[in-house]
């Protein structure tokens, strides 16, 4: 089996027609770092090339599915990353190039000729929801949570899958609020295929995967191609281009830069608490004034803290 740093992939021990892709950074709630998107693509390519595999189950180690991009790395740290440039002015094309590559890597789950099932327990939030919604099918524990909180500030879902999976009205509700919904609500809204008690999630995923695994690979690939083509015809690729550009803008607007400076000064947990509390987020000239104050604090780069992602 191939070996990766942020995930594992293997044949299911009971049925080699099922591949199990495990996001494996449990100490960080499986938060996304620079390695994970490319390793997701590589793992999906391995499964696609394996004639034994008919279906891929994607799951998370530890307490949850995926807590998003690692804010200790991307928001709190003082680094001159292409997506978090300390240089001025910001280079939007350098930002776009990196984020588009990561988006395309995650979308390997969608492009794969083998059906993909996201098996979500705990949280699939922020960038973690991108991974879950790039899968063809979504199974959730009833108490699991899914959403994209950074739509409040410092983020735009680059895969743009919310509208295609949920419809415009519900997608707008979640994008305007940054609210997170549980598995029961996700199933009621048609986002999740099924929500089950947490203790029954593995059995439900196995039941569905076994049912799919009995279908010839070519049949699965053709049906997936037809449905994906409908989404392409609706403009999915164009939506992702705009969303990925906007994601960079949200991180370098006055509001986005305030969020990062606050995270660097006070820690990402404090920044996330402000963002998600419903407290008004500084904007425009107020944000600019606060940025100047925060930048005047010498040495407030922060240190990495144990915990999840969230962007």
DRENDO-1510 file (C-alpha; in Angstrom, 1 decimal, always signed):
<recs>
REC; n; res; u; v; w
REC; 1; UNK; +0.0; +0.0; +0.0 .
REC; 2; UNK; +1.2; +3.5; -0.6 .
REC; 3; UNK; +2.4; +5.6; +2.4 .
REC; 4; UNK; +1.6; +9.2; +3.0 .
REC; 5; UNK; +2.3; +11.7; +5.8 .
REC; 6; UNK; -1.2; +13.1; +6.3 .
REC; 7; UNK; -3.5; +10.2; +5.4 .
REC; 8; UNK; -3.7; +6.4; +4.8 .
REC; 9; UNK; -5.3; +4.4; +2.0 .
REC; 10; UNK; -5.8; +0.7; +2.0 .
REC; 11; UNK; -8.1; -2.0; +0.9 .
REC; 12; UNK; -10.9; -2.7; +3.3 .
REC; 13; UNK; -9.9; -5.7; +5.4 .
REC; 14; UNK; -13.2; -7.5; +4.6 .
REC; 15; UNK; -13.7; -6.5; +1.0 .
REC; 16; UNK; -10.9; -5.4; -1.3 .
REC; 17; UNK; -13.4; -3.8; -3.7 .
REC; 18; UNK; -13.7; -1.1; -1.1 .
REC; 19; UNK; -10.8; +1.4; -0.5 .
REC; 20; UNK; -10.6; +3.2; +2.8 .
REC; 21; UNK; -9.0; +6.7; +2.7 .
REC; 22; UNK; -8.3; +7.9; +6.2 .
REC; 23; UNK; -7.4; +11.5; +6.9 .
REC; 24; UNK; -4.8; +11.0; +9.6 .
REC; 25; UNK; -3.7; +14.1; +11.6 .
REC; 26; UNK; -5.9; +13.4; +14.6 .
REC; 27; UNK; -3.8; +15.6; +16.9 .
REC; 28; UNK; -4.9; +18.5; +14.7 .
REC; 29; UNK; -8.4; +17.3; +14.1 .
REC; 30; UNK; -7.2; +16.2; +10.7 .
REC; 31; UNK; -6.6; +19.9; +9.7 .
REC; 32; UNK; -5.4; +20.5; +6.2 .
REC; 33; UNK; -1.8; +21.4; +5.8 .
REC; 34; UNK; +0.2; +22.0; +2.6 .
REC; 35; UNK; +0.7; +18.2; +2.1 .
REC; 36; UNK; -2.8; +16.9; +2.4 .
REC; 37; UNK; -4.5; +18.1; -0.8 .
REC; 38; UNK; -1.8; +16.6; -3.0 .
REC; 39; UNK; -1.8; +13.4; -1.0 .
REC; 40; UNK; -5.6; +13.1; -1.4 .
REC; 41; UNK; -5.1; +13.3; -5.1 .
REC; 42; UNK; -2.3; +10.7; -5.1 .
REC; 43; UNK; -4.4; +8.3; -2.9 .
REC; 44; UNK; -7.4; +8.7; -5.2 .
REC; 45; UNK; -5.2; +8.1; -8.2 .
REC; 46; UNK; -3.9; +4.9; -6.6 .
REC; 47; UNK; -7.5; +3.7; -6.0 .
REC; 48; UNK; -8.5; +4.6; -9.5 .
REC; 49; UNK; -5.7; +2.6; -11.0 .
REC; 50; UNK; -6.4; -0.5; -8.8 .
REC; 51; UNK; -8.8; -2.8; -10.7 .
REC; 52; UNK; -9.9; -4.4; -7.4 .
REC; 53; UNK; -11.3; -1.1; -6.1 .
REC; 54; UNK; -14.9; -0.2; -7.0 .
REC; 55; UNK; -15.7; +2.4; -4.3 .
REC; 56; UNK; -13.7; +4.7; -1.9 .
REC; 57; UNK; -14.8; +5.5; +1.6 .
REC; 58; UNK; -13.3; +8.7; +3.0 .
REC; 59; UNK; -13.1; +9.2; +6.8 .
REC; 60; UNK; -11.2; +10.9; +9.5 .
REC; 61; UNK; -9.1; +9.6; +12.4 .
REC; 62; UNK; -9.8; +10.6; +15.9 .
REC; 63; UNK; -12.5; +12.9; +17.1 .
REC; 64; UNK; -13.8; +14.2; +13.7 .
REC; 65; UNK; -13.6; +14.1; +9.9 .
REC; 66; UNK; -11.6; +17.3; +9.2 .
REC; 67; UNK; -11.5; +20.7; +11.1 .
REC; 68; UNK; -10.5; +22.8; +8.1 .
REC; 69; UNK; -7.3; +24.4; +7.1 .
REC; 70; UNK; -4.8; +24.6; +10.0 .
REC; 71; UNK; -5.2; +28.1; +11.4 .
REC; 72; UNK; -2.2; +27.7; +13.7 .
REC; 73; UNK; -0.2; +27.5; +10.5 .
REC; 74; UNK; -2.1; +29.7; +8.1 .
REC; 75; UNK; -3.7; +32.4; +10.3 .
REC; 76; UNK; -1.6; +32.6; +13.5 .
REC; 77; UNK; +1.9; +32.1; +12.2 .
REC; 78; UNK; +4.0; +34.9; +10.7 .
REC; 79; UNK; +5.0; +33.4; +7.4 .
REC; 80; UNK; +5.4; +34.8; +3.9 .
REC; 81; UNK; +3.4; +32.0; +2.2 .
REC; 82; UNK; +1.9; +32.7; -1.3 .
REC; 83; UNK; -1.6; +32.7; +0.3 .
REC; 84; UNK; -0.6; +34.7; +3.4 .
REC; 85; UNK; +1.8; +37.2; +2.0 .
REC; 86; UNK; +3.4; +39.6; +4.4 .
REC; 87; UNK; +4.8; +41.5; +1.4 .
REC; 88; UNK; +2.8; +44.4; +0.0 .
REC; 89; UNK; +1.1; +44.7; -2.4 .
REC; 90; UNK; -0.5; +41.3; -2.4 .
REC; 91; UNK; +0.0; +39.2; -5.5 .
REC; 92; UNK; -3.4; +37.7; -6.3 .
REC; 93; UNK; -2.1; +35.4; -9.1 .
REC; 94; UNK; +0.4; +33.8; -6.8 .
REC; 95; UNK; -2.4; +33.2; -4.3 .
REC; 96; UNK; -4.7; +31.9; -6.9 .
REC; 97; UNK; -2.1; +29.4; -8.3 .
REC; 98; UNK; -1.7; +27.7; -5.0 .
REC; 99; UNK; -5.3; +27.7; -4.0 .
REC; 100; UNK; -6.4; +26.5; -7.4 .
REC; 101; UNK; -4.0; +23.6; -7.2 .
REC; 102; UNK; -5.2; +22.6; -3.8 .
REC; 103; UNK; -8.8; +22.8; -5.0 .
REC; 104; UNK; -8.1; +20.7; -8.0 .
REC; 105; UNK; -6.3; +18.2; -5.7 .
REC; 106; UNK; -9.4; +17.9; -3.4 .
REC; 107; UNK; -11.7; +17.7; -6.5 .
REC; 108; UNK; -9.9; +14.4; -7.4 .
REC; 109; UNK; -12.5; +12.9; -5.2 .
REC; 110; UNK; -15.2; +14.2; -7.5 .
REC; 111; UNK; -13.3; +13.4; -10.8 .
REC; 112; UNK; -12.4; +9.8; -9.8 .
REC; 113; UNK; -14.1; +7.2; -11.9 .
REC; 114; UNK; -14.7; +5.2; -8.7 .
REC; 115; UNK; -17.6; +6.5; -6.5 .
REC; 116; UNK; -16.5; +8.3; -3.3 .
REC; 117; UNK; -18.4; +8.2; +0.0 .
REC; 118; UNK; -17.7; +10.7; +2.8 .
REC; 119; UNK; -18.3; +9.1; +6.2 .
REC; 120; UNK; -18.5; +12.1; +8.6 .
REC; 121; UNK; -18.3; +12.0; +12.4 .
REC; 122; UNK; -17.5; +14.9; +14.6 .
REC; 123; UNK; -16.8; +17.9; +12.4 .
REC; 124; UNK; -16.4; +18.5; +8.7 .
REC; 125; UNK; -16.1; +22.2; +8.7 .
REC; 126; UNK; -14.5; +25.0; +6.7 .
REC; 127; UNK; -12.0; +23.3; +4.3 .
REC; 128; UNK; -13.0; +20.0; +5.7 .
REC; 129; UNK; -16.5; +20.5; +4.3 .
REC; 130; UNK; -14.8; +21.0; +0.9 .
REC; 131; UNK; -13.4; +17.5; +1.2 .
REC; 132; UNK; -16.7; +16.0; +2.3 .
REC; 133; UNK; -18.7; +17.7; -0.4 .
REC; 134; UNK; -16.2; +16.8; -3.2 .
REC; 135; UNK; -17.2; +13.2; -2.5 .
REC; 136; UNK; -20.2; +11.8; -4.4 .
REC; 137; UNK; -22.2; +10.7; -1.4 .
REC; 138; UNK; -22.3; +11.9; +2.2 .
REC; 139; UNK; -23.1; +9.9; +5.2 .
REC; 140; UNK; -23.2; +11.7; +8.6 .
REC; 141; UNK; -23.6; +10.8; +12.2 .
REC; 142; UNK; -26.7; +12.6; +13.5 .
REC; 143; UNK; -24.6; +14.7; +15.9 .
REC; 144; UNK; -21.8; +15.4; +13.3 .
REC; 145; UNK; -21.5; +19.0; +12.1 .
REC; 146; UNK; -20.9; +20.5; +8.7 .
REC; 147; UNK; -20.5; +24.1; +7.6 .
REC; 148; UNK; -18.2; +26.8; +6.4 .
REC; 149; UNK; -17.7; +29.3; +9.3 .
REC; 150; UNK; -15.0; +31.4; +7.5 .
REC; 151; UNK; -17.7; +32.8; +5.1 .
REC; 152; UNK; -18.1; +35.3; +8.0 .
REC; 153; UNK; -14.6; +36.6; +7.4 .
REC; 154; UNK; -11.3; +35.2; +5.8 .
REC; 155; UNK; -12.7; +32.6; +3.5 .
REC; 156; UNK; -14.8; +31.5; +0.5 .
REC; 157; UNK; -15.4; +27.8; -0.3 .
REC; 158; UNK; -13.1; +27.3; -3.3 .
REC; 159; UNK; -14.8; +24.1; -4.5 .
REC; 160; UNK; -18.1; +26.0; -4.7 .
REC; 161; UNK; -20.0; +22.8; -4.0 .
REC; 162; UNK; -22.6; +24.1; -1.6 .
REC; 163; UNK; -24.9; +25.5; -4.3 .
REC; 164; UNK; -24.6; +22.4; -6.5 .
REC; 165; UNK; -25.2; +20.0; -3.5 .
REC; 166; UNK; -27.8; +22.0; -1.6 .
REC; 167; UNK; -29.5; +24.5; -3.9 .
REC; 168; UNK; -29.2; +28.3; -4.0 .
REC; 169; UNK; -31.6; +29.2; -1.1 .
REC; 170; UNK; -30.1; +27.0; +1.6 .
REC; 171; UNK; -26.5; +27.7; +0.2 .
REC; 172; UNK; -27.1; +31.4; +0.7 .
REC; 173; UNK; -28.4; +30.9; +4.2 .
REC; 174; UNK; -25.2; +29.1; +5.2 .
REC; 175; UNK; -22.9; +31.4; +3.3 .
REC; 176; UNK; -24.4; +34.5; +4.7 .
REC; 177; UNK; -24.3; +33.3; +8.3 .
REC; 178; UNK; -21.4; +30.9; +8.5 .
REC; 179; UNK; -23.7; +28.6; +10.4 .
REC; 180; UNK; -23.0; +24.9; +11.0 .
REC; 181; UNK; -25.7; +22.3; +10.7 .
REC; 182; UNK; -25.8; +18.8; +12.3 .
REC; 183; UNK; -26.3; +15.5; +10.5 .
REC; 184; UNK; -30.0; +15.4; +11.0 .
REC; 185; UNK; -30.5; +18.8; +9.4 .
REC; 186; UNK; -28.1; +18.0; +6.6 .
REC; 187; UNK; -30.1; +14.9; +5.8 .
REC; 188; UNK; -33.4; +16.8; +6.0 .
REC; 189; UNK; -32.1; +19.4; +3.6 .
REC; 190; UNK; -30.9; +16.8; +1.1 .
REC; 191; UNK; -27.2; +17.6; +1.7 .
REC; 192; UNK; -26.4; +14.3; +3.3 .
REC; 193; UNK; -27.7; +11.0; +1.8 .
REC; 194; UNK; -28.3; +9.7; +5.3 .
REC; 195; UNK; -27.8; +10.6; +9.0 .
REC; 196; UNK; -27.6; +7.8; +11.5 .
REC; 197; UNK; -26.7; +7.5; +15.2 .
REC; 198; UNK; -22.9; +7.8; +15.7 .
REC; 199; UNK; -22.7; +4.1; +16.8 .
REC; 200; UNK; -24.2; +3.0; +13.5 .
REC; 201; UNK; -22.2; +5.2; +11.2 .
REC; 202; UNK; -19.6; +2.5; +10.3 .
REC; 203; UNK; -22.3; -0.1; +9.6 .
REC; 204; UNK; -24.3; +2.4; +7.4 .
REC; 205; UNK; -21.1; +3.2; +5.4 .
REC; 206; UNK; -20.3; -0.4; +5.0 .
REC; 207; UNK; -23.8; -1.2; +3.8 .
REC; 208; UNK; -23.7; +1.5; +1.2 .
REC; 209; UNK; -20.2; +0.7; +0.1 .
REC; 210; UNK; -20.9; -3.0; -0.2 .
REC; 211; UNK; -24.0; -2.3; -2.3 .
REC; 212; UNK; -22.0; -0.1; -4.7 .
REC; 213; UNK; -19.0; -2.5; -4.7 .
REC; 214; UNK; -21.1; -5.2; -6.4 .
REC; 215; UNK; -21.7; -3.0; -9.5 .
REC; 216; UNK; -19.2; -3.3; -12.4 .
REC; 217; UNK; -16.6; -0.6; -12.5 .
REC; 218; UNK; -17.6; +0.6; -16.0 .
REC; 219; UNK; -21.2; +1.0; -15.0 .
REC; 220; UNK; -20.2; +3.1; -12.0 .
REC; 221; UNK; -17.9; +5.2; -14.1 .
REC; 222; UNK; -20.4; +5.9; -16.8 .
REC; 223; UNK; -23.2; +6.9; -14.4 .
REC; 224; UNK; -20.8; +9.1; -12.4 .
REC; 225; UNK; -19.7; +10.8; -15.7 .
REC; 226; UNK; -23.3; +11.6; -16.7 .
REC; 227; UNK; -24.1; +13.2; -13.4 .
REC; 228; UNK; -20.8; +15.1; -13.2 .
REC; 229; UNK; -21.4; +16.4; -16.8 .
REC; 230; UNK; -24.7; +17.9; -15.7 .
REC; 231; UNK; -22.9; +19.8; -12.9 .
REC; 232; UNK; -20.2; +20.9; -15.4 .
REC; 233; UNK; -22.8; +22.1; -17.8 .
REC; 234; UNK; -24.3; +24.2; -14.9 .
REC; 235; UNK; -21.0; +26.0; -14.7 .
REC; 236; UNK; -19.1; +24.2; -11.8 .
REC; 237; UNK; -15.6; +25.0; -13.2 .
REC; 238; UNK; -16.5; +28.7; -13.7 .
REC; 239; UNK; -17.9; +28.9; -10.2 .
REC; 240; UNK; -14.7; +27.4; -8.8 .
REC; 241; UNK; -12.6; +29.9; -10.6 .
REC; 242; UNK; -14.5; +32.8; -9.2 .
REC; 243; UNK; -14.7; +31.3; -5.7 .
REC; 244; UNK; -10.9; +30.6; -5.6 .
REC; 245; UNK; -10.2; +34.2; -6.7 .
REC; 246; UNK; -12.6; +35.5; -4.0 .
REC; 247; UNK; -11.0; +33.3; -1.4 .
REC; 248; UNK; -7.8; +35.2; -1.9 .
REC; 249; UNK; -9.5; +38.5; -1.7 .
REC; 250; UNK; -11.3; +37.6; +1.5 .
REC; 251; UNK; -7.9; +36.9; +3.1 .
REC; 252; UNK; -6.4; +40.2; +2.0 .
REC; 253; UNK; -9.3; +42.6; +2.4 .
REC; 254; UNK; -9.2; +45.0; +5.4 .
REC; 255; UNK; -11.5; +42.6; +7.2 .
REC; 256; UNK; -9.4; +39.5; +6.3 .
REC; 257; UNK; -6.1; +41.2; +7.2 .
REC; 258; UNK; -7.6; +42.3; +10.6 .
REC; 259; UNK; -8.6; +38.7; +11.3 .
REC; 260; UNK; -5.1; +37.4; +10.6 .
REC; 261; UNK; -3.4; +40.2; +12.6 .
REC; 262; UNK; -5.8; +39.5; +15.5 .
REC; 263; UNK; -5.0; +35.7; +15.3 .
REC; 264; UNK; -1.3; +36.5; +15.3 .
REC; 265; UNK; -1.6; +38.7; +18.3 .
REC; 266; UNK; -4.2; +36.8; +20.4 .
REC; 267; UNK; -4.0; +33.3; +18.9 .
REC; 268; UNK; -6.2; +31.6; +16.4 .
REC; 269; UNK; -8.7; +30.3; +19.0 .
REC; 270; UNK; -9.5; +33.9; +20.1 .
REC; 271; UNK; -9.9; +35.0; +16.5 .
REC; 272; UNK; -12.2; +32.0; +15.7 .
REC; 273; UNK; -14.2; +32.7; +18.9 .
REC; 274; UNK; -14.8; +36.4; +17.8 .
REC; 275; UNK; -15.6; +35.3; +14.2 .
REC; 276; UNK; -18.2; +32.6; +15.2 .
REC; 277; UNK; -19.8; +34.4; +18.2 .
REC; 278; UNK; -22.0; +36.7; +16.1 .
REC; 279; UNK; -20.1; +39.7; +17.4 .
REC; 280; UNK; -19.7; +42.4; +14.7 .
REC; 281; UNK; -16.6; +41.9; +12.7 .
REC; 282; UNK; -14.5; +45.1; +12.1 .
REC; 283; UNK; -14.7; +46.4; +8.6 .
REC; 284; UNK; -13.4; +49.2; +6.4 .
REC; 285; UNK; -11.7; +52.0; +8.2 .
REC; 286; UNK; -12.3; +50.5; +11.6 .
REC; 287; UNK; -10.5; +47.3; +10.5 .
REC; 288; UNK; -7.6; +49.4; +9.0 .
REC; 289; UNK; -7.2; +51.3; +12.3 .
REC; 290; UNK; -7.2; +48.0; +14.3 .
REC; 291; UNK; -4.6; +46.5; +11.9 .
REC; 292; UNK; -2.3; +49.4; +12.5 .
REC; 293; UNK; -2.7; +48.9; +16.3 .
REC; 294; UNK; -2.0; +45.2; +16.0 .
REC; 295; UNK; +1.0; +45.6; +13.7 .
REC; 296; UNK; +2.4; +48.1; +16.2 .
REC; 297; UNK; +2.7; +45.2; +18.8 .
REC; 298; UNK; +6.2; +44.0; +18.3 .
REC; 299; UNK; +6.8; +40.3; +18.4 .
REC; 300; UNK; +3.1; +39.1; +18.4 .
REC; 301; UNK; +3.6; +36.3; +15.9 .
REC; 302; UNK; +2.0; +33.7; +18.2 .
REC; 303; UNK; +2.9; +30.1; +18.7 .
REC; 304; UNK; +1.3; +27.0; +17.3 .
REC; 305; UNK; -1.3; +25.6; +19.7 .
REC; 306; UNK; -2.7; +22.1; +19.8 .
REC; 307; UNK; -6.2; +21.9; +18.4 .
REC; 308; UNK; -8.2; +21.8; +15.2 .
REC; 309; UNK; -8.3; +23.9; +12.0 .
REC; 310; UNK; -11.2; +26.1; +11.2 .
REC; 311; UNK; -10.5; +27.9; +8.0 .
</recs>
